[in-house]
Amino acid sequence: MSSLLIRNARPLPVRDGDVAPEGPVDVLVEQGRVIAVAPSLLRPPGVAEVNAGGRWLIPGLWDQHTHLAQWTLASQRLDLAGARSPEEVTRAVAERIAAYPDLPVVGWGHRSGGWDREVTVSELDAVSGDTAVVLISGDGHHAWLNTTALMHFAMPVRDSVVRETEWFAAYPRLVTLVGNDGTSPEAYRRMLDAAAAQGITGMADFEFGASREEWSERWTQGCDVLRIRWATYADTLDDVIAAGLRTGDPLAWDPRLTMGPLKIISDGSLNTRTAWCCEPYGDAHRLEYPAGQPNLDGAELRELFARANAAGLEVACHAIGDAAVEEALAAFAETGAGGSVEHVQMARRDGVRRLAELGIRASVQPAHLLDDRDLTERVWGERAERCFAFRWMLDDGADLVLGSDAPVSPLDPWLAMAAAVHRSADEREPWHGEQALTVREALAASVDGQPMVGPGSRGDLVLLDRNPLALEGDSAAVGAALREMASAYTVVAGVPVHDAL
């Protein structure tokens, strides 16, 4: 925690009811909290001072859903996000092996849900030989491995991809193939610094196979930059409960590193056709489970909810399909647990109302709609009008928060806000624009519930060169301008962590 005086800043009204000062003000932060906002403040002895130069001031931005080890590793992986067919992927793998014949290949980003056929292990074997190849889908819910990689992980040899729970269990063993240089403290620090440059002051980390000890150790090695909420999964839940940790408790001595929720992945994804739906997919004839499937049965789900709730932990329940959303809400209601539904990608209107009534957060990732638009129309058809239903959520009184699901989408809060406001990534009209947010609503959903900067608010602050609430033009112009936003100055708990003034 530190003290800081920011002079000549213009606080922006984030929520309805916020009233911005008529002119620039000074903002004093002491011990991690804003204690005074006024047109002119005396600088206390020993307090650092910075002149905002009339820039606009907002609360620190948050990304409420990340997988930070995977995001940190993504820059070292073979980028397959642009691949439009299995053949494009295998060509890229062959080229990588030709360039680096002694190294395993780890790829990220292909989206096979839009391809016209299933992929096979044998076609990957044909271009890879004895080189291990692991290609992780862009949604993170399946991986296309060759036989060498399957054998390395001691997994049954098959001619199909590895999906859902089997892949989540295998993912932590990837380090035995490629080492952990990509997740060194230095690599994490580069990622955290890049996030601070965007105005991010905090992130929820839902990394698979991680431990709280890893973050505590990393914290002492230069990664104490932003606020981090670390989530447990079922495999480390016993350890968390035995340690007496509740959501919000510090993991070490620093209140910026805290215990988050229990993360549960209750269903799959759209791309993998494993999101659990009330009705079959449009291409159900291709699928083993025509409407997708849950990863846990009802009893298993409720048992985890109840254990977490009894231990003082919130629950963050991944639910993409409408059936999964309804089952998650039933589990919240029956166990009394609190927390969030993560994604809420497709929901019925009564489900959205139920979410609001229960006081459960809707934790959504707007940039996913840019990637999933065409596939949604193809396999969910008229149900597309119930996808990414942000307007319903706000109108029904739900607590809406934004994130990225990085590396599924880029770790970029301005991209998330732009997607929520414009709902299109190309020249096409907004996709179901009736569900769009205003810029102020998107910003309010990105600041972890903080109001306009004022006495008592966190000392997590961001100075902007441009006022996002004053952007003009149609939603396409506003969205484009939002994507160009960045931080001029980022402060976490009174400590500057990014300075481009």
N, C-alpha and C positions, 0 to 999 in steps of 0.2 A: 504494500500500500504506500502511496506517496501523496504529496500535496502539489497543486498546480493552479496557477491563475491564468485563465484564458481571457484576453481582452478583445473587445470589439467583435463579438460574435452575434449571429442572428439565429436564435432558437426557432426551429420550425414546429408548428402545431401538428403533432402526430395523430392524435385521436380527436374525435368529436368532443367539443367542449374545451379543448386547449385554446388558449388565447395568447398569441405571440406578442412579445413586447413591440412597441411602436418603432423602436430603433435598436441599434446595436447595444449589447450589454456585456458586462464582465461576468465571468463564471469562476467561482472559487471552489476547488476540490480539496478536501482534507480527509486523510485516512480512508480514501477510496469512495467517498460520498461527496456529492455536491452540497455545500452548506450555504451558499449565497449566490444570488443572481441579481444584479443591479446595474444601472447605467454607469456607475463608477464605484470601484471598490479599492480600498487600500491593500497593497500587497503586504501580507504578514512577513516578518523577518524569516529569511531562509527559504522562502517558497519560490520555486521557479516560475517564470512568466513567459507567455508566448502571445503574440499579437495575431489574431485571426484575420485581420484586414477586412472585416465586413463579411467574411464567409458565413455560410449557413451551417447551423449546428444541429445534429440529430443524435439521439441515443445510439449506442453501439449496436451494430447489426449482429444477428445470430444466424447460423445455419443449424437448424434443429434436427438434421438427419444426415450423418456422414459415416463413411467407413474409412477412417483416416490412414490406416496402414495401406489399404488398397489404393487410395488416392495418391499417397506418397510414392507407391511403386509404379503407378500408371505411366509416368514419364519414361520408364525404362522398358515398357512392354511394347510388343508389336501392335501398332494401332490398326485395328480391323473395323473401326466404326463405319468406314465408307464402303465396305465390301457388300456387293449386291447379289452374290451367289456363292455357293460352295467352291466353285472353280476359282473365283477371285481370291478366296481365302487360301486355297492350296497353292496357288501361284505365289502369293505373298510369303507363305511359309517356306517354299522352296528357295525363294530369293534370299530370305533371312539365313537359311542354313548354308547356302552357297557363300554368303558374305562372312558368316561366323560359324564355321563348321564344328568348332569344339564346344559350342555353348548350347544349352537347352533353349527352346523357344517357348516363351510365355506371351500369349496374345490376349488382347482385351478389346471388347466392344462390338463384335459381330452380332447382328440381330436376325437370326434365322427364321423368326416368326413370319417374315414376309417372303421367304423363299418358297419355291414351288415343290420342294421335296425335302425329305429328311437326309441328314448327313450320315456318313458311316466312318467307322474307325479305319476300315480298310483303305479308303481313298486317302486318308491322312497318312497312313503307313506307306503308301506308294510313293509319296514325295519326301518322307522324312527318314526312312531307314532306321538306324539305331539311335538317332537323336530324339530325346524326349520332347514331346510337344504337348502343351496345355493351353487351350484356347478358351478363355472365359467369356461367356456371353455378356452383352452389354447390360443386361438386367441383373447379372450376378447369380442367376438361379440355375444355370447349368454350365458344364464345361465339356468341350470336345477334346478328348485326349487320344493320343495314338497308343498303340499297344505297349511301347517302351515305357511311356508314362504310367499307364495302368499298372504295369508290373512293378514299377518303382514304388508306387503307392500301395502295393499289395492288394489291389482291387481286382475283382473278377474281370477277366478279359471278356469283352463283349463287342458288338459292332455298332453300338449306339452311344449317345452322349450320357454323361453322368448328371443326374438331375437332383434338385431340391435337397432333402435331408442328407442323402449320401454325399453330395458335393460339399455341403456346408461342413460336414464332418471331416472331409478330406482336405479342405482348403488350408487349414493351419499347417499341414504337412508340406505345403509348397516350399517352405523354407529349406527342407531337406534336399530339394532339387536345385534351388537357385541361390541359397544363402540368404543372409539378412542385411546385406549392405544397403539395400533400398529402404530399409526402415531403421537405419541408424539414427542416433540423436541429431546428427548433422542434416540428414535428409528431412527429418521431421521439422527441424528449425527452418529450413528453406520453405517448406510448405506453410508453416505458420506465419512466416514473414510475408509471403505472398498473399495469404488471407487477410492479414492486417492492412495491406495496401489497398484492399477492396473495401475496407471499413468493417470487417468482421472482428468482433471482440469476443465471441464465444461460439462454441460448437458442441453438439451432442455427438459422441463417438460410439457408434454401434458396431465396431469392428468384431468380426468373427474370431473365435479362438484366442482372444486377448485376456490379459489378467490385470487386476488393479495394481499389482506390484510393478508391472512393466511401465505403467504411466507414472507411478511414484518415482521410479528410478530415472525415467526420461526427464521428469520435472527438474531433477537436480543436475541434469547435464545440458542445461541451456534451453529447454523447451517450455519454460515457464513464461510464455508470451501472452497467451489468450486464456480465457476461461474455458475449461473443459468439463463436461459432464460425461462420465464413463458409465456405460451400460453393461450390466451382466447378462449372460445367457443362462439357460438352465444348467449347463455343465459347470458353471462356477457359482451357482446360486447358493449351494451349501456353504461354500467358503465365505461368501458375503454375509449370510445370515449368522454364521458362527462368529464373525468379526463384529457383529452388532451394528452393521452399517445400514443406515436408512437413507432414502433419497434426500439429497441436500447436504448430507454430512461431508466434511472435508475428508479426502482420501489420505492426505498427508497433513502437514502443518499449515497449508496454504488454503484459504477459503476459495481461491479461484479454481482449484481442482477438487471436484466433488463427485459424490456417488449419484448416479443417475437412476434410471428405471431397470426393471427386468425386461429385456427384449424377447419377444416371442414372434416367430415367423409362422403364422397360422395357416397361410396358404401360399401359392406360388406366384407366378407372374403372367402377364399377358403374352409376352414373347414366347415363353415356354409352354403356353396353353395350360398352365397349372393353377392359374388364379381360379378360385372356387366361386362359381356363378349359380344363380338360381335357375338359369336356363342354359341349354347347350350352346356351345360355340357354333358359329356359322359353318365351320369346316369340321363338325363333330365326327364325320365319317372317318377322318384321319386319326382320331384320338382314342387312346385306351380309356380315358375318362372324359366322356363327351362334354361335361360341364366343369372340368377341372376337379380338384379334390382338396380337402383339408390336409394339412401336415400332421394335425393332432385331432384325436376324436374329442367329443364334447367333454368327457370326464377328465381326460388329460389336460385339456385347456383350462378347465375350471380349477383343477388341483393346483396348477401353477399360479393362476391368478390368486387363489386363496392363500397360498404359501407366501407369495410376495406381499400381499396386503397385510397379513398377520405380522410380517417382519418390518413393516413401515416402508415398503418399497412401492413406488408407482409401477405400472405396467405400460410398456409401449408395444402395442400389438399390431404387427404387420397384417394388413387385410386389404387386398386389392379387389377381389371380386365381391359382388353384392351379397352373396351368401356368406362369405367370410366376414364381411362387415357386420351383418346381422348376428352371426354367432359370437363375434367379439363383443358386441354391445350386450348380448344376453349374458355373457360371462361377467362383464363389468357390473351389470345390474344384480346378478345373483350372488356375487361375492362381495360387493361393496367396494371393490378396488377402484382406485383413481388412476389417471394417466392419460394416454393418448391412443387413438387409432392412427397408425402410420399408413399413409398413402390414400386410403379412402378413394380409390381410383374410380370405382363404379358403385353407386349407392342408390337406393330408392328414396323418395322424398320422405317417407315416414321414418326411414332409417336415419336420415340427417336430423330430423326433428328429435328422434330418440337420443341421438348423440348429444344434442344441445341440452335436452332435459336432464341427462345424466351428468352434465358438466365435464364431459370427456373432450379433451382437445382433439381437433382435426389437424394432424400434422401432415402437410401435403407438399408435393414437389412439382411446382408448375411447369418446369422445363420438360418434365416427362411427356406432357401433352404434345410438345413439338415433335418428339420422336414417335409417339404412339398414335398420332392422328389417323394415318392411313390404315394401319393394321386394325385399329379399333373399328373403323367403318367397315372393314372387310369381315371381321369375325364376330363383332358384337352388334353390327347393324344399327337398328333404331335405338338400341340402348345407349348409343353414343351421346344422346342428349342428357344422360344421367352420369356422364363421366367428367371428372374434375369439376364438380358442381360447387364452385367457390361461392357464387352468389347465393345459392340456397343456404349454404353454411352460415354466411353472415346474416342473411335475412332471418334465419331461424334462431339466431343467437348463439351459434357455436363459437368457441374460442379457436380461431384459425391461426396457425403458425406455419411459416414457410421454411423449406430446406431444399437440399439438392440431391441427396442420396449419392453424393460423390463416392466413387467415380462414375456411377451410372449416368449422371449429368454433371457438368462442370461445377466445381465449388465456386460459385459466383452468385452472390445474392442479388445483384442487379439484373442478371439474366433471369433469375426466378421471378423477380418483380415484373420484368418486361413481359414474360410469358403469361403471367396472371392478368396483366392489363391488356395485351394485344391478342394473345392466343393464336398466333400464327408465326411460322418461321420463314415464310416465303411470300410470294406475291399474292397468295390466296387471301380471301377474306378471313377474318377471325373465325375460328372453329367454335361454334356455339357461343357467339359473342354475348349472348344473354347471361352467361355465367362469369363474365369478366369482372375484375375489380377496378376500382379507381386507383390512381397512384397513391393517394393517402391511405387507402385501405391496405394496399400491398405493403407500404412502408410500415404501417402499424403492426402488420403480421410478421414483420422481420426484425423487431427490436425486443423480443423476449418480454413483451407485456409492459415495457416502460412507457411512461407518458412523455410529453414534451420536457426537455431538460429543465429542471427546476430544483429548488432546495429539497433534499431528501432523496433525490434520484441517484442511481449508481454513477460513479465516476468513470463510466465507460462512454466515451464521446467520440464523435466523428465530425470533422469539418469538411464541407463540400464546396467546390468551386462554383457549383451551379445549383439552383433551387429546383429540386425534382417536382415540387408541387406547382411550379409555374411553367412547366413544359407545355408547349402549344402544338396544335395540329390534331390530326386524327390519331387513332390508336396506333397505327403503324409508325407514324412520326414519333409519337411519345415513346413507344417501345424501343425504337432505334436509339433515341436519346438516352433512355435508361441504360441500355447496354453499354453506353460509352462512359457511364459514371464510374468514379473511383474516389478514394479518400485522399484528401490533401494532408490530413493529420488524424491519427487514430490514437486514442488513449484508453488504457484498460486499468481500472482501479487507480486512476490518477497518474499512471505511468505512461509516457509516450512510447508507443511501439512502432509507429510509422510516421515519418516526417517528410512531406514533399512540398512544404511551404516555400 
